[in-house]
Amino acid sequence: MFKVKECMSKKIVKAKRGTPLSEIIKFFKENRFHTLPVVDEEKLIGVISLNEITAVFKPHSAEINKLLETVPFIDSVPETELDINCLTPEMGILVVADELLTKRYHTIGPDKSVSEAFIAMQENNTKMLMVTEDGKLVGIISMFDIIYALFKEKGVIK
């Protein structure tokens, strides 16, 4: 059975803490990935997904909405439409990756088996794991990478 390092993607597009929103949006437009790792030096500090980008349009952060949901007399927090009036040209350079990233991501080591990666994805309800070694981002493995490696091993693809 393959190890994670044998089938992970090693070519990683990543952002730094100070990467502006305008560059982050271009990343999502130009790439087929749905998650952008954020690093400080090479150390993984978080990820940005489309959820974090769309949060820019919402008047309350997710933490405030969760807090509001715990108030006994509030039945539900109303869903809001996208507030496009909050967008200004300055946001493209003033909002940076460090303000958008989430620390909710899952990692695996490069020497773990693909089976362990698959189990971790199932347990964490995700289709992607950040591959780290000593805290440094060295790759990304997705469910597609696992399927591709298995199909290649069985001769389905060459």
C-alpha positions as CSV (number, residue, x, y, z in Angstrom):
1,M,0.0,0.0,0.0
2,F,1.2,3.5,-0.8
3,K,2.4,6.0,1.6
4,V,1.0,9.5,1.7
5,K,4.2,11.0,0.3
6,E,4.0,8.8,-2.8
7,C,0.6,10.2,-3.9
8,M,0.3,13.6,-2.3
9,S,0.4,16.8,-4.4
10,K,3.8,18.4,-3.7
11,K,3.2,21.4,-5.9
12,I,1.3,23.6,-3.5
13,V,-0.1,27.1,-4.1
14,K,-0.1,28.8,-0.7
15,A,-0.6,32.2,0.8
16,K,1.4,34.1,3.4
17,R,-0.1,36.0,6.3
18,G,0.0,39.3,4.4
19,T,-1.4,38.1,1.1
20,P,-4.2,40.5,0.2
21,L,-7.8,39.5,-0.5
22,S,-7.4,40.5,-4.2
23,E,-4.7,37.9,-4.7
24,I,-6.7,35.3,-2.7
25,I,-9.7,35.8,-4.9
26,K,-7.6,35.4,-8.0
27,F,-6.2,32.1,-6.7
28,F,-9.8,30.7,-6.4
29,K,-10.6,32.0,-9.9
30,E,-7.5,30.6,-11.5
31,N,-7.2,27.2,-9.7
32,R,-9.4,24.2,-9.3
33,F,-8.6,23.9,-5.5
34,H,-11.2,24.9,-2.9
35,T,-8.7,25.4,-0.1
36,L,-5.7,27.7,0.1
37,P,-3.1,26.9,2.8
38,V,-1.6,29.9,4.7
39,V,1.9,29.6,5.9
40,D,4.3,31.6,8.0
41,E,7.7,30.8,6.6
42,E,6.8,27.2,5.6
43,K,4.9,26.4,8.8
44,L,1.2,25.8,8.2
45,I,-0.9,28.3,10.3
46,G,-4.3,27.9,8.7
47,V,-6.4,27.6,5.6
48,I,-8.8,29.7,3.6
49,S,-11.8,28.2,1.9
50,L,-14.7,29.9,0.0
51,N,-16.6,29.9,3.3
52,E,-14.0,32.4,4.7
53,I,-14.2,34.5,1.6
54,T,-18.0,34.7,1.7
55,A,-17.9,35.6,5.4
56,V,-16.6,39.0,4.3
57,F,-20.2,39.8,3.1
58,K,-21.9,38.8,6.3
59,P,-22.5,41.4,9.0
60,H,-21.7,39.1,11.9
61,S,-18.9,36.7,12.3
62,A,-19.6,33.0,12.7
63,E,-18.5,33.3,16.4
64,I,-21.1,36.0,17.0
65,N,-23.8,34.0,15.3
66,K,-23.0,30.9,17.4
67,L,-23.2,33.1,20.5
68,L,-26.6,34.5,19.4
69,E,-27.9,31.0,18.9
70,T,-27.2,30.2,22.6
71,V,-29.5,33.0,23.8
72,P,-32.7,31.3,25.0
73,F,-35.2,33.8,23.8
74,I,-33.8,34.0,20.2
75,D,-35.4,31.3,18.1
76,S,-33.0,31.5,15.2
77,V,-30.4,33.8,13.8
78,P,-31.9,35.2,10.5
79,E,-30.1,34.3,7.4
80,T,-28.7,37.4,5.7
81,E,-28.2,38.1,2.1
82,L,-24.8,39.0,0.8
83,D,-24.0,42.6,1.8
84,I,-22.3,43.8,-1.4
85,N,-22.4,47.4,-0.1
86,C,-19.7,46.5,2.3
87,L,-17.2,45.9,-0.5
88,T,-14.8,48.7,-1.3
89,P,-11.8,48.8,-3.6
90,E,-9.6,49.2,-0.5
91,M,-10.7,45.8,0.8
92,G,-8.7,44.2,-1.9
93,I,-5.5,45.3,-0.3
94,L,-6.5,45.9,3.3
95,V,-8.0,42.5,4.1
96,V,-5.3,40.0,4.3
97,A,-5.0,36.2,4.6
98,D,-4.2,36.4,8.4
99,E,-7.7,37.9,9.0
100,L,-9.5,35.3,6.9
101,L,-7.8,32.0,7.8
102,T,-9.3,29.3,9.9
103,K,-7.4,26.9,12.0
104,R,-10.0,24.2,11.4
105,Y,-8.0,21.8,9.1
106,H,-6.7,18.3,9.4
107,T,-3.2,17.1,8.9
108,I,-1.3,13.8,8.3
109,G,2.3,12.9,8.1
110,P,4.0,12.0,4.8
111,D,5.0,8.5,6.1
112,K,1.5,7.5,7.0
113,S,-0.3,5.0,4.8
114,V,-2.9,6.0,2.2
115,S,-5.4,3.8,4.2
116,E,-4.7,6.0,7.3
117,A,-5.3,9.1,5.2
118,F,-8.6,7.7,3.9
119,I,-9.7,6.8,7.4
120,A,-8.8,10.3,8.7
121,M,-10.8,11.9,5.8
122,Q,-13.8,9.7,6.7
123,E,-13.6,10.4,10.4
124,N,-13.2,14.2,9.9
125,N,-15.7,14.4,7.0
126,T,-13.2,16.0,4.7
127,K,-11.8,15.3,1.3
128,M,-8.4,16.8,1.8
129,L,-5.6,16.6,4.4
130,M,-2.7,19.0,4.8
131,V,0.5,16.9,4.8
132,T,2.9,18.3,7.4
133,E,6.3,17.3,8.7
134,D,7.6,19.1,11.8
135,G,4.8,21.6,11.4
136,K,5.9,22.5,7.9
137,L,3.5,22.1,4.9
138,V,5.1,19.5,2.5
139,G,2.0,18.5,0.5
140,I,-1.7,18.1,0.2
141,I,-3.5,14.8,-0.2
142,S,-7.1,14.6,-1.5
143,M,-9.5,11.8,-2.0
144,F,-8.9,12.1,-5.7
145,D,-5.1,11.6,-5.1
146,I,-5.9,8.3,-3.2
147,I,-8.3,7.1,-5.9
148,Y,-5.8,8.0,-8.7
149,A,-3.0,6.1,-6.9
150,L,-5.2,3.0,-6.4
151,F,-6.4,3.0,-10.0
152,K,-2.8,3.4,-11.2
153,E,-1.7,0.5,-8.9
154,K,-4.4,-1.8,-10.3
155,G,-3.5,-0.9,-13.9
156,V,-6.8,0.9,-14.6
157,I,-4.8,3.9,-15.8
158,K,-1.2,4.1,-16.9
